[in-house]
Amino acid sequence: MALLLDRQEVQLLDGRDGAPGVRFRAQAKPIPEGLPDWYGPKGALPGAVLWPTDDRIVRIAPHFLRVYDTDGTPVGSLTMQAR
């Protein structure tokens, strides 16, 4: 199981017994300039959705996607740019 703590750190837990595992920083990318005001509340940190698999953790927001190894190493990312 993957938990997003304070929207800036990821904590992995063993789904069988809840034992804590790897914990790593996973900072949310800032909202790009030029997106409409309704995109998010002022001061809110984006990217509060995680999608864990057996060997990857994906952090998803409307303007970015970032993939991590299960040890916390960033594997790749995609960021939407405002037009």
JOFENTA-V436809 format. One record per residue. N is the residue number from 1. RES is the residue in one letter. SS is DSSP state (H for helix, E for strand, L for the rest). PSI is psi in degrees with one decimal (NA if undefined). BURIAL is + if it has 9 or more other C-alpha atoms within 8 Angstrom, else -. Layout:
# JOFENTA-V436809
n-><N:N>
res-><RES:RES>
ss-><SS:SS>
psi-><PSI:PSI>
burial-><BURIAL:BURIAL>
This chain:
# JOFENTA-V436809
n-><1:2:3:4:5:6:7:8:9:10:11:12:13:14:15:16:17:18:19:20:21:22:23:24:25:26:27:28:29:30:31:32:33:34:35:36:37:38:39:40:41:42:43:44:45:46:47:48:49:50:51:52:53:54:55:56:57:58:59:60:61:62:63:64:65:66:67:68:69:70:71:72:73:74:75:76:77:78:79:80:81:82:83>
res-><M:A:L:L:L:D:R:Q:E:V:Q:L:L:D:G:R:D:G:A:P:G:V:R:F:R:A:Q:A:K:P:I:P:E:G:L:P:D:W:Y:G:P:K:G:A:L:P:G:A:V:L:W:P:T:D:D:R:I:V:R:I:A:P:H:F:L:R:V:Y:D:T:D:G:T:P:V:G:S:L:T:M:Q:A:R>
ss-><L:E:E:E:E:L:L:L:E:E:E:E:E:L:L:L:L:L:L:E:E:E:E:E:E:L:L:L:L:L:L:L:L:L:L:L:H:H:H:L:L:L:L:L:L:L:L:L:E:E:E:E:L:L:L:E:E:E:E:E:E:L:L:E:E:E:E:E:E:L:L:L:L:E:E:E:E:E:E:L:L:L:L>
psi-><141.9:131.1:142.3:114.3:124.5:22.8:13.6:-12.9:147.3:135.1:123.8:136.8:146.3:122.9:-16.8:-44.4:1.1:8.2:132.8:144.1:-136.8:142.1:129.7:156.8:135.1:70.4:141.1:136.7:146.5:154.2:128.1:146.8:143.9:-9.1:151.0:155.3:-29.4:-4.8:-43.7:157.7:148.4:131.9:-4.3:144.8:127.4:169.8:49.7:15.8:131.0:145.6:95.2:144.4:-174.3:-32.4:5.8:154.9:126.2:128.9:124.7:135.5:165.0:-22.7:-1.7:160.0:129.0:136.6:133.6:150.3:163.5:-4.0:3.6:-0.2:125.1:133.7:-37.2:166.4:159.7:128.1:131.2:139.1:139.6:147.1:NA>
burial-><-:+:+:+:-:-:+:+:+:+:+:+:+:+:-:-:-:-:-:-:-:+:+:-:-:-:-:+:-:-:-:+:-:-:-:-:-:-:-:-:-:-:-:-:-:+:+:+:-:+:-:+:-:-:-:+:+:+:+:+:+:-:+:+:+:+:+:+:+:+:-:+:-:-:-:-:-:-:-:-:-:-:->
